[in-house]
Amino acid sequence: MGQDLGFALIGCGKIADKHLHVLSHLPGARLLVCCDTRKERAEARAAKAGGGARATDSVAEALAFPGVGAVTICTPSGSHADLAVAAARAGKHVFVEKPLALTLDEADAMIDACDAAGVKLFVVKQNRYNRPVQALRRAIDQGRLGRIFMGGARVLWHRDQRYYDSEAWRGTWAQDGGVITNQASHHIDLLLWMMGDVVSVYACGSRVLHEIETEDTATVLLRFRHGAAATVQATTCVQPRDVEGSIALFGTRGTVEIGGFAANELRTWMFDEERPEDRAIRDEWGSNPPDFAYNHLEFFKDALQTIGVQRRALIDGIEGRRSLEVIHAIYESMETGKEVTLRFEPRIRRLGVRHRQEEKG
């Protein structure tokens, strides 16, 4: 790429640590400025990053900082759209943590703004870069599973009330969403990537343990265009600790299960026809290397390689919108108690909708 791409990190909460790690180890990138509404957090992250990174509490100042050509957005989900549109209009490439946005209108505005400005939009769905997930995708492309007829994802995690109380936006409709939007969105994305387009959704959700606005437990049935079906079980109520974040695919010629905390450990790899390379796949692609942010790093590497060339990244704005539409269908089904077909326009929804008082202010 020639000169390093300068980055502004916007939002200095917990997930920012992985972005700092990546930008400190990624050839072709350099962190120039950290921005947070709480300037002390921006200062702490800038000091941790080293390399002369500056700190500010002004988004406008971060976007205007000399040398900044890209932003990586790590703020609450409900603020993604406004920040991304502002960055695009300033001519910056946009990297945004999942989900892309909280409403489809916001997602479209982000995509349109980046297209109009001629900049790229990337959504951090780092689990696509887990080694077992990459191996599974190659097996699908090679036809080794045959016709996939069933799939599933399980997000069985523990979050105590302190987790939700740690930030005012957690578990709210306006800024976050529930277990489906926040925790299970990665696994829903993986099912779509492996199984194709969803044609209908049936879901139920509830609050079991936590004092929040949104659901902390959900069960979902996804029906796919080619006749397959998949279930999603997601909860932050598992006691007393996390169990797994897994996906499984069942085909007419093979079965693959990927478990671990975040779909990062190969559990089952079996086909009707064993190949010589299968042992090496189990050994070399069965888990990620022991790096703090391995899959984030691989995501950023891939994205940077598409800047300035006519190639889509693995997870761009269009892909990010695709899973967001399914998430909205899930919430529509929860609200109505009915199966929801795609494509659809959300009618009964709370996700991403600001309170009238906030909109007036």
Buried (B, 14 or more C-beta within 10 A) or exposed (E): EEEBBBBBBBBBBEBBBBBBBBBBEBEBBBBBBBBBBEBEBBBBBBEBBEEEBBBBBEBEEBBEBEEBBBBBBBBBBBBBBBBBBBBBBBEBBBBBBBBBBBBBEBBBBBBEBBEEBEBBBBBBBBBBBBBBBBBBBEBBEEEBBBEBBBBBBBBBBBBBEEBBEEBEBBBBBBBBBBBBBBBBBBBBBBBBBBBEEBBBBBBBBEBEBBEBBBBBBBBBBBBBEEEBBBBBBBBBBBEEEBBBBBBBBBBEBBBBBBBBEBBBBBBEBEBEEEEEEBEEBBEEBBBBEEEEBBBBBBBBBBBBEBBEEEEEBBBBBEBBBBBBBBBBBBBBBBBEEEBBEBEBEBEEBBBBBBEEEEEEE
